[in-house]
Amino acid sequence: MKLLFTCVISFIAFTAFAQPNKKQAAKGGTYGAITTAKDAIEVNALEEKLVTVEKYRGKVKGTVASVCEKKGCWMKLATTEGDGIMIRFKDYKFFMPLNIVGKDVVLQGEAKKTVTSVEMLKHYAEDAGKSKEEIEKITETKTEIEFIATGVLVVS
């Protein structure tokens, strides 16, 4: 009986955490750890920093280019060139509202360059609502900047 009770509670907790964030992204809204815009660097400055250092810990500001359409479990910040910077959330403790695309945000956390597998790139493309044809065109790994956010502040 205890095992059944534990399984039911675990299932309820899992499904509750797996739901998309239905809140609307609004100026001043915070997700995860509370953070401010003070000392945040521009997203393009982050790219320049990671040429000379392995990791960057601090704050980055930029505009959200895309978000996981299934539950807000990742997002990308726009860059002047390329596909943007992948943002994930520390230990999946929080997700983003699905209407955050186009909003300016400040992220607090850690960034580094990583190699993303073909399998994961296809998974992200599926989450982003890409067509089957677009997903099938993904055939190579990709070196990109990944930012693990501990906190997100919506600034506009």
C-alpha positions in Angstrom: 0.0 0.0 0.0 2.9 2.4 0.8 4.4 1.7 -2.5 1.2 2.5 -4.3 0.8 5.7 -2.4 4.4 6.7 -3.1 3.8 6.0 -6.8 0.6 8.1 -6.9 2.3 11.1 -5.1 5.3 10.8 -7.4 3.1 10.8 -10.5 1.2 13.9 -9.3 4.4 15.8 -8.5 6.0 14.9 -11.8 3.0 16.0 -13.9 2.6 19.2 -11.9 6.2 20.1 -12.6 6.0 19.1 -16.3 3.2 21.6 -17.1 4.0 24.7 -19.1 4.1 28.0 -17.2 0.7 29.5 -18.0 1.7 32.9 -16.5 2.1 35.8 -18.8 5.7 37.2 -19.1 5.4 40.8 -17.9 7.9 43.5 -17.2 9.4 43.0 -13.8 8.4 39.3 -13.6 11.1 37.0 -12.2 11.6 33.2 -12.6 13.9 31.2 -10.4 16.3 33.2 -8.3 15.5 36.9 -7.9 18.0 39.0 -10.0 18.4 42.5 -11.2 19.8 44.1 -14.3 22.8 45.6 -12.5 26.1 44.6 -14.1 24.5 42.6 -16.9 26.4 42.3 -20.2 25.0 42.3 -23.7 24.6 38.9 -25.3 27.1 39.7 -28.0 29.7 40.6 -25.3 29.2 37.1 -23.8 30.2 35.6 -27.2 33.4 37.7 -27.1 34.2 36.7 -23.5 33.9 33.0 -24.3 36.6 33.3 -26.9 39.2 33.9 -24.1 37.6 32.2 -21.0 36.1 28.7 -20.6 33.2 29.8 -18.5 31.4 33.0 -17.7 29.5 33.4 -14.4 27.3 36.5 -14.2 24.4 38.3 -15.9 23.5 38.6 -19.5 20.8 40.7 -21.2 19.2 40.1 -24.5 15.9 39.4 -26.4 14.2 36.1 -26.4 14.2 34.6 -29.9 12.4 31.4 -29.2 11.0 29.2 -26.4 10.1 25.5 -26.0 6.5 25.5 -27.2 5.7 22.4 -25.2 6.4 23.6 -21.7 8.9 26.5 -21.6 11.8 24.3 -20.5 14.3 26.2 -22.6 14.6 29.4 -24.6 17.1 31.0 -27.0 18.4 34.6 -26.9 18.8 36.4 -30.2 22.3 37.2 -31.4 23.5 39.3 -34.3 24.6 36.2 -36.2 23.7 32.5 -35.9 20.9 30.7 -34.2 21.1 32.4 -30.8 22.3 31.2 -27.4 20.6 28.2 -25.8 19.2 28.9 -22.3 18.3 26.1 -20.0 17.2 26.4 -16.4 19.3 25.1 -13.4 18.0 21.6 -12.4 14.7 22.4 -14.4 13.5 24.1 -11.2 11.5 26.7 -13.3 10.1 27.1 -16.8 9.3 30.2 -18.9 5.9 31.5 -20.0 5.3 30.5 -23.6 4.6 34.2 -24.5 8.1 35.4 -23.6 9.4 35.5 -27.2 10.3 39.1 -28.1 10.7 40.1 -24.5 14.0 41.6 -23.2 15.4 39.6 -20.3 18.3 39.5 -17.9 19.7 36.1 -17.0 21.8 35.2 -14.1 23.9 32.0 -14.2 26.8 30.4 -16.1 27.7 30.1 -19.7 30.1 27.9 -21.6 30.6 26.5 -25.1 29.2 23.0 -25.6 28.8 20.5 -28.4 25.1 19.6 -28.9 24.4 16.2 -30.3 22.3 15.6 -33.4 19.7 13.8 -31.3 19.4 16.8 -28.9 19.3 19.3 -31.8 16.4 17.3 -33.3 14.6 17.3 -29.9 15.0 21.0 -29.6 13.7 21.5 -33.1 10.7 19.4 -32.3 10.0 21.3 -29.1 10.2 24.5 -31.1 7.5 23.3 -33.5 9.7 22.8 -36.6 8.4 20.8 -39.5 9.4 17.1 -39.9 11.4 18.1 -43.1 13.3 20.8 -41.1 14.1 18.3 -38.4 15.3 15.6 -40.9 17.8 18.1 -42.3 19.7 18.2 -38.9 22.6 15.8 -39.5 25.6 17.3 -37.7 26.5 18.2 -34.1 26.8 21.9 -33.3 29.2 23.9 -31.1 27.2 26.6 -29.4 27.0 28.7 -26.2 24.8 27.2 -23.5 23.7 29.3 -20.6 22.4 27.6 -17.4 20.2 30.2 -15.8 19.5 30.3 -12.1 17.3 33.4 -12.4 15.5 35.3 -15.2 14.1 38.9 -15.0 11.8 40.2 -17.7 12.8 43.8 -18.3 10.4 44.7 -21.1 
